[in-house]
Amino acid sequence: MKRVLITGANSYVGTNIENWLKKTPEEFQVDTVDTFGDNWKQADFTQYDAVFHVAGIAHVDAKPSMEPLYRKVNTDLTLEIAQYAKEHGVKQFIFMSSMIVFHESKSLKPQVLTLESQPAPNGFYGDSKLQAEIGLKAMEDESFKVVLLRPPMIYGPGCKGNFLRLCKLATVTPVFPAFHNKRSMLYIDNLAEFVKQVILRELSGTFYPQDKELADTVEIAKAFAKMNDHKLFVWKWLNIFVYLGSPVVNALNKMFDTYYYDPSMSQMDFDYQLVSQEEAFKHIDITGASLIHMK
């Protein structure tokens, strides 16, 4: 049995991973701890085989005044917890990094990431994650395995953010641009299975989990419109507004740019892509979703 501590109680990812691992109690004992103040030090790290660190500040505020807080939480706290875990005998430390360590979408310029692509964050959120990665790799040795997860956008039941707003938009707008693209996405259950296998197999390294299928913003909009019996007209002539608006409305870049991992980067010798995007979309409830503050 693997004993796992999740640092980041009540987070979306942490809660879903916890529930997933607990489906096989014969394989996992799972506990969680929050990271406010020194609360995490109340946990007895000596009893755990693996720490799954999900605590951190999400990319929700890009104000320059927030940079020190991002560094403190996403970088410094991560390294402090990892060092503490190592000193107390934890054998595996799994860090939730992000695809944004490469860069975040700020234009419509398409990019396909490969194993040769080098991180070049263009914001302090991505850089705070990258600096944590660098520090963690420096700690790694034969007795302390480090796992860096660089997932793309994560979605699933109860998720928040721009994906849910896009789904809601598709059910209320009468028209939508025919601006097809390709994006990496990751359904929460597929991520959970990936983490499960990483722990069971005692892996180390940098990984790029994603859904089996690449996503297309236009097809997502059409799918949610259809599921909600909404008539949506997709018109090419609206594409000009995407081109003209992208330099001033960054939400258009995040919605329509082509930015994805080469699928070969995400292939493993185990099956974790259990849920197709078509099936995953059926589990997304857009009730109560808001169109406000699309970033």
MOCORWO-V475102 format. One record per helix or strand of 2 or more residues. SS is the DSSP state (H for helix, E for strand). FROM is the first residue (numbers start at 0). TO is the last residue. Records with the same first field share a line. If there is no record, write none. Layout:
# MOCORWO-V475102
SS = FROM-TO + FROM-TO
This chain:
# MOCORWO-V475102
E = 1-6 + 27-32 + 49-52 + 91-95 + 110-112 + 143-148 + 152-154 + 174-176 + 184-186 + 204-206 + 232-234 + 258-260
H = 11-23 + 38-41 + 44-46 + 63-86 + 98-100 + 123-138 + 161-169 + 187-199 + 216-226 + 235-244 + 249-255 + 262-265 + 276-280
